[in-house]
Amino acid sequence: MHIQNTLDTPHTLNIGILAHVDAGKTSLTERLLFDHGAIDRLGSVDAGDTRTDDGGIERRRGITIRSAVAAFTVGDTQVNLIDTPGHSDFVAEVERALEVLDGAVLLLSAVEGVQARTRVLMRTLRRLRLPTLVFVNKIDRSGARTDDLLTDVRRLLTPHVAPLTRVTDAGTAGARVTRRTPDERTAEALAEVDPDILAALVDGPEPTAGDLAAALAARTADGSFHPLYHGSALGGQGVAELVEGLVGLVPAAARATAGPAAPSGTVFAVRPGPGGERTAYLRLYDGEVRPRRRLTFLRRESDGRTTEVPGRVTRLDVVGGAGTLTAGNIAALTVSGGLRVGDRLGGLTDRAPQFAPPTLQTVVRARRPEQAAPLRSALLALADQDPLLHARPADSGATTLLLYGEVQMEVLAATLAEDFGIEAEFTPGRVRFLERPAGTGEAAEEMPWLDRTRYWATIGLRVEPGPRGSGAVFGYETELGALPRAFHQAVEETVHATLLTGLTGSAVTDYRVTLTRSGFSSPVSTAADFRGLTPIVLRRALRQAGTLLYEPYHAFEAEVPPDALAPVTAQLASLGADFTGTTGGDPAWLITGELPARRVREAELRLPGLTRGEAVWSSRPSEDRPLKPSH
């Protein structure tokens, strides 16, 4: 058996930098790369010359839209930095990054403090038990806070946190950071998640410095405890201490030690090239990938089906400069078959965090009629790179899209104008509803007597509900050899295309359609006969089964002053909220629950007036529910 020698190669850490928008993620990335010799000068978000925000739109808007990867080396450790978007409209990009990370840095601003998006991110990181270090940025800015911000972190983000640095002259240009040796307060914080430290504090002897260091490493590694560091990405203070924590406390990526092993990994980002080719970012978990190797990726389609995507690696750029992509590392590669986000080597898994799909629906049209066809082609190409975009043709040359928010819509319009030369108009976004079969329905049409249809085909279909989350499933009760393969394919593809529009006009999901009867007449029958007859039979079966209409909900958190509890809960209840908890009281109440997605914006607009502007609101997509009848 071949044993891979890993002693002379660096360990790898894949680290994500996450934060609320404008907390300084891209600036911290630039500082880390510069301090470790990966770039020769610091880029600036304001100047638009940063290493990771390399798109024209990103540079002009000063926000990160796509995840980007850059690397630096510390001793024998290579750190791959994944800079992720902070705006909630780009939650899908964050989702993809989380899957490939070994650890994360959650960034806070010492001035703005804990913000709504920060809380959503920390909740996700804690649920995934991903090793996470907290970095309090901008300590040299006027208004920077330290001790009371730590209180906010413990109250709003996680109680299981301890500072490993201290700051002098915070809020001034002379702010300085020094290391903080774990002490009694660190031990008390660790005791809440480490039984050995708790036993030592209660029964003695008191934990030694070595005991605290070991517990800190173990509890950081399992995601139950979060070391906190202070610093300034622009000034460079505290960054060395943060890097020391990353290398010392976050476990390195697992490396394959025995081979040969079949490669397994996931595509978490795709960048289009000027010639139409796609550069995919692949994180490898096992095996290795070399240039010109033939690979087969598995792709889960939006309707739940799985397809194979074979191709040859035509270009391979391993982050960090190696010639071969090995387990634990990331590479930018081009595959002849064309890749999109979510494609996987070695089998589909459920390891990725599951974010709800986008729910804001808009219709896109070209401003100039002659650009209608190019617009549709451009949108379908973008959706093929990003499966969460959900583009499908609409009437009169338009295209229907699903998005997360208005900012994403603005960025997409700019992308179409700059990358494709197309001016597009978007209808105001509206929340998308879904249909699910309510029962079972069957229908059939026989051939050859064509007094009711003009198609040379026999088709029988049964529609029934599938399990929640199963998507679209097509099956057979007929023998697979009873029809030519092209006819089978015509029926299956037409079933899924037809159910993009249900009885109320919304897309149908979580269904199972079974072909119960089939027949053809050779040589008269064609695939077109089956494509034409399938919608007729399917609609009859669907009407017999009936459908239920579902609307998307958001899970929300609202932090409000004590005297605003009653009016806020009354207002949320009037908008259709279902409450799951009310906790706290001093200095604020935390209200949690779920609210129809179509009422979220209204809630956000009304809260400031009910709370003198003191409310903190955050929400995220959750599961959909049956539409309640109007009163």
N, C-alpha and C positions, 0 to 999 in steps of 0.2 A: 504493500500500500504506500502510495506517495504521501509524504508528510511535508506540508508547506512550511517553510522556514519563515517565521515572523520575527525573529530576534533582531534582525538588522533593518526592519522596517518600522516606521513610527506607528504608534497607536493613533486611532482616529476618533475624534469627537465631532458629532454633527449637532451643532448648537443653534437653536432658533432664538431670534431676538423679537420679542413681542411687546406691544404696548398700545395704549390709547394714541390716537393720531396726534402728532406734534410733540410727543414726549422725548424724541431724540434718537429713535432707532437707527436711522441711516447715519447720523453723525457718530454714533457709537461704533457702528461698523467701520466707518472711515478711520476712526481713531485706532481701533484694534489692528486694522491692516497696516496703517502707517507706523505705529509703534513697533511692529514686528517685521518691518522691512518688506511687506508684500506690495506696497505702493510707495512711490517716492515723494508724494506730496498729499496733503489733506485736501479732499474735495469738500465743497460746500453745497448744502441744499439750496441756499439762496442764490448761489452762483450757477446752480444747475450742472455741476461737473463732478458729481459723486460717482463712485465705481459701480454701485449696485442699481441705482436708479438711472439706467442707461437709456430709457425710452424718452422720446421728445416730450410726450405728454406728462410723464412723471416729472421731468425736470422743470417744465413750465409751471405745473401745479404744485410742486414741492411735496408730493405725496408718493408713497410706494403703492404700486398697483399690482405688480407681479412679484412673486417670490424670486429672489436672486441668491446665488451661491458664490462665495469667495472664501479663500483659505489663507491661513497663516500657520507658522510652526513655532511651538514653544518646546525646546528640548527635543525629546523623542515623541512629542504629541503633535499631530496635525489637527488643527481645529478648522472644520468647515462651517462657516457662518451662513445661516439662512435668514436673510432679512425679509420679514413678512409685512404685508400691509397692516395699517392700524385702523383704517376706516371700516365700519361694519358692513358696508356694501360689498367688500371683498373678503367676506368670511370664508368663501370657498378656497381662496388661496391659503388662508391660515390653516384650514382643515387639512390640506394636502401637506403642508409643512409639518404639522404635528405628527403625522404618521411616520416620518422619516427621521425624527429627532432622537438623540440620546439624552438631551437635556435642553433647558431653556433659560434665558435671562428675561425676566419680566421687568420692564423699565417703568419707573415712575418719575414724574417731575417733582422736584423738591418745592416748586412754587405752586403748581396746580394741584398736587397731591393725588389721592386716589380718585380716579374718574370712572364713569359708568362702564366704559369698555374694559378698563383694567380689571374690574370685578368679574365681568363675564369671562375674560381670559383666565384669571386665576381659578375660577370655579371649574373651568374645563381642565386646566393643568392638574388640579388636585384630584379630579375624578379619574384622570388617566394615570395618576401617580407618577408623573414625569418629573425627574429631578429638576428643580427650579431654584435659581438664585434670583433674589430681588436686588435691583440696582436703582438707587435713588439718584437721579441725574440732576444737573443744573444747580448744584450746591453753591456755585459762585454767582448766581443770579440774585438780584434784589428781591426780597420776600421769601427766600428759601427757608424751609423749616426742617428740623431734624427730630427732636424729641417728641413734639406733639404729632408729627407725621407718623412716627413709629406707633403711636397710640392709635392713629387712624388705620394703619396697616393691620394691626392686631384686631381691631374692631370690624373692619370692613372687608379685609382680604382673607387673613388667616391668623389665628392666635398662635400658631406654631412657627414662630419666627424669632430670630435673635440677631442683633447687629454684630458684625465682625470687624467693623471699622468705627472710628470716631472722627468727628469734624470739629475744627476750630475756625472761628471767624466765618461761619456760614452766612450767606447772603452778601458777601463782599468778594471783590476780585482776589483778595488774599486768602480765600478759603483753602484749607489744607486738610488732608486725610491721612490718618495713621492707623496701623493695624491694632486691633483690639483682641487681647488674649481672652479666650473663653473663661468666664468667671462664674460666680455663684448664680448670677441672674441667667446666664446661659444654661447652667445646669438645671435651674428651675423650669426653664422653658422646655429643655430636652426631656425632663422627667414626665411631661405630659404625653410623650409618644414613645419613650424608651423605658421599659420596665426595670432594666438593670440600674439605670441612673436613679430612678425613683426609689428602688430598694436601698441604694447607697445613701441617698439623702435621708431616708426615714430611719434605717437601721444602722447606718455606718458600715465601715469607715467611709468618710466623704470621698467622692470620686476624685481621682487624680487628673492632672492635665492630660495624661495619655488616655484615661477613660473617657474624658469629654471629647477628645479629638476622634477617638474611634466611634463613639456614639454619633457625633456630628456627621462623620462620613457615612455611616450606615443609614442613618435616618434621612439624610439628604438623598442618598442613592435610591431609597425606596419611595421617595416622594412625599414622605410624611412631615418633613421639616424643611424650613426655607431660610438659609443664611441670607443676611441683608448687608449690602455694601453701599457706600456713598461715593459720589464722585462727580466729575464733569466731563462729558464727551468732548466738548470743545476745548477745554483747558487741559485735559489729560489727567487731572487729579483723580486718584482712586482707581484708575483703570488697571494698573499693575496688580493691585490687591484683588480685583475682580477676576483677572486672568488666573491668578494663583488659586483662587477658589474653584474656578472651572476645572482646571487641570487636576487639582487635588481631591475634589469632592464628587465630580460627575464621573461615573464609571465609563470607561472607553467602550466603543462599539465592539460587539462580539465579532471575532475573527474566525474564519474557518481554519482549522488546524489539520484536517485530514481531507484527502481528495482521492480521485476527482469527484466533485459534487455538482449536481445539476444547478445552474444558476437560478436564484430566486430574488425578486426585487420588485420595486414599484416605480412607475413614472409619476412624479409629483408636479412637474411643470413642463410646459411646452412653449418655446419661443419661435414665432415664424421668421423665416429668413427672407432677404430681398428677392431671391429667385423662386420663392414659393416652397422651398424645402422647410422642414420643421426640425428644430433642435430640441430634443427631449432630455430632461434631467432624470436620471435613473439612480435610485438608491439601491445598492445590492446588499442582500442579507446573507447569501451563501453562494459558493461557487466563484467563478470568475468569468469575465467577458473580455474577449480580444477583438481587435479590428478584423473585419471580413467574416466574422463568425455568423452562421445562420441561427436565428432565434425565433421562437414562436411565443408571442404574447397572448394573454387571454384578456378579453374586453367584455365588461358587463354593460349591455345596452340599457338605454333609459327605460325600456319596457320590461327589463328583468332578464332578457335572454343573454346567453354567453356565446361569444364568437371568438374565433382564432384569428390572429394577425401575424402571419409569418413574414420574415424579411431578413436581409443581410445587413450587418453593421457596416455602413459605408464611411463613417467618421466616428472617432472615439477620442474625446478629450477628458481625461480623468482630472478631477479637481485636485490640485497639488502637483500635477505634472507627471505622474507615473504612466507607463505605456499600457498597462493592463488594469482593468477595473477588478478589484478584489472585494471580498465581503467587508461590509462596514463603510465602504467609500461611496462617493457620488461621481458620476460622469455626465458630461453633455455628449449626446450621441445622436447620430442620424441613422435611421433604419429605412431600408428601401421600401418597406411596406407602409410606412407612415404611422406615427404613433400619436396618441392623444392622452390627456391626463387620466390617470386611473388604470391604464393598461398595466398588466402584471406578468412577470415571469414566475414560473413555478407554481401556478395555481392561484385562484382567488381566495382571499382570506377576509376575515372580519376584524382585522387588527386596526383598521382605520377608524378614527372617531367619526361618528355618524352625525353630521349636521343636516338639518332639514333642508330640502331643496328650496330654491327661490320661489316666491309666490306672487311677485309683482308682474303682471302681464301687460305688455304693450304691443302695439302694431306699428311696424316700421315701413315707410314708403319713401321712394326716391322723389326728390323735389323736381327732377327733370325726368319726364317719361322715358327717355331713351336710356336712362340708367337703371330702370326697373330690374332687368335681367342681371346686370352686373351686381346690383345691390343684393339680390337674393343669393347669388353665388358667393359673394363676400361673407354674408351672414352665415350661410351654411358651412363655409370653410372655417370661420371663427368658432362656430358651434361644434364642429368636428374636433377642433383642438380642445375645446372646453365643454364637456358633456353637460355641465350644469347650466349652460346657456339655453338649452331646449329651444332651438329654432325650428319652425315648421312653416311651410307655405300657407298663406291665407289667400283671400279672394283678391282679384284685380291686381295681381303682381306684388302684393304686400307680403310681409313675413311676420309671424307672431313670435315674440321672444318672452322668455321668463327671466327676470332679473331680481336682484336683492334690494335695489333702491335707486333713487334719482341720481346720485353721484355716479353710480355705475353706468346709468343711461347716458350721462353727459360724456363720460370717458369713451363709451362705445361710439358715440356720434363723432367725437374727435378722431378716434381710430379709423373710422370709415372715411373721413375726410382726408386725413393725412396719409394713410397707408394705401388706400384704394382710390382716392380721388372722387369719392361719392358723397354728395350732400344728401342727408337723410332727415326725414321728419318722424318724430315719435309721438304717438297718441299719449295722452295722460295715462299713467300707470293705474291699473285696477287689480284688485286681489283676484287670483285665479281660484276657482272652485273645482272640485273633482267629483266624478260619479263612480259609484261602485254598484255592481249587480245586487239587487235585493233578493232575488231568488233564482230559479232555474227555468230556462226557456229553450225550446227546440223548434227548428224549422227545417224544411227540405224542399228542393225543387228537382223534379225528375226530367230525364231526357229519354227518348228523342222527341216526344210529342211536344211541339213548341208553341202551343196555343197561348201559353201565359208568359213565356220568356223567349228571347231570341238567341239564347246561348246553347251551344252544343256541349252541355256539361250536366252532370248530376252531382249535387252537393247537399249534404245534410250537416247541420251544425248545432251543437248544444252550448249554451252559455250558462255559466254558474259562477258564484262568488268564490274567490280564492282567499287564503289567509291574509291578514293585514300585513302589508309590506312585501307581498309576493310578486307584485307588479303584473306583467303580462305573461301568461303561460298558454301555449298551444300544444294540443296532444291529438292522438289518433286512436280511434277504435277500429278503423279500417286497416287492412294489410298495407304496409308501406309499398309493396310492389304492385298494388292494384292500379296505381296511377304512375305515369312518367314523373320523374323527379321535378321537371320544370313545372308540372301542374301542381304538385304538392307545394312547391315553393311559392307559386302564384297565390294559392289559397292562404298560406300562412302569412305572407307579407301583406296581403290585402286585408286580412283580419286585423292585424295590428294598426295598419294605416286608417282603416275605417273607424276604429274605436278611439282615435284621437278626438273624435267628436261624438258625444253620447246623445241621449234623448233630450237633454236640456241645453246642449251645445258645449258642455264642458268635457274634458278628456275623461275616459273611463280607465280605471286602474284596478289592480287586485282582482283580476278575472281569470278564469280558465275557459278557453274555447276548445271544444273537441270536435274533430271531423268524424261524424258518425256514419256517413254514407258518401260514396263517390262513384263516378262512372264517366266514361268518355267514349267517343266514337272515332276510331281511326279510319282514315287520315283526316277527318273533317275537324275534329276538336283541336283547339289551340289554347295556349296559356291565356290569351286574351279572353276566351270564353269563361275561364275560371276567375279571372280578375273582374270580369263584368258581373258575374252571377253572385259571387261571394258577398258583396255588400247587401244585395237584396235579401238573401237568406239570413244573413247576420242581423240585419235590422229587425226582421220579423222575430227572430229568436230573442233579441234584446228587449223588444217591446213586451214579449210574453214574460220575460224574467223581471222586467222593471228595474229601475235604478234608484238609489238614494243619493242625494246631493250632500257633499261635505265641504266645509270651509276650513281654511287654515287658522290656527290659533298661535298666539305668542305667549310664552311664559314670561312673567314680568316681576320686577322688584321695584318697589317705591319706598324710599326713605323720606319720611315727612316729620315735621315738628309735632310735638305732643298735642298741641291744640288744633292741629289740622287733621287728626285721624278721622273724626266723624265725617266732615265734608268730603274728604278724599275718598273714603270707602263708599260713601253714598254716590259720588260721581262715577266711580269705577263700576259700581253695581248697575247704575243706569245705562252704562255702555255694554253690559253683558258679561262682566267679569265674574269668574268663579274663584273664590279665595281659597288658598291652601294654608295660609298662616299669617299671624300678626304677632310679632315679637318685639321686645325692647321696651320702650316707653321713656327712657331717660338715657341719653339726651334726645332720642328720636325713636319713632316707630318704624319698623320694617314690615311692609305689607307685601306678601307674595301671592301669586295666583296666575290664572290664565285668562286671556282676553282675545276675542276675535281679531284677527290681523287687520281687518278693515276698520277697526275702531282704535288701533294703537296710536295713530297720528293725532287723533282727536284727544286722546288721553294726555299725550305729551304736551299739547297746546294748552289744555285747561289746568294742568297741575300748577304751573307757576302762579296763577292768579289765586289759587286756593291755599298756597303755602308761602306767600310773600317772596316767591322766587327761591325758596330754600329746599325744594324737593330735589331728590336725586332719583332719576328714573333709568332703568335699563330693561331691555326686553330682547328676546331671541326667539326664532321660530321653534315651535314645538309640534306636536301631532295635530292632525285635523280632526274635526268632529262633525257629526250630522248637523246640517243646517236647521236651526230652530225656526219654527213658523213665525211669521210676523204677527204682531198684535196690533 
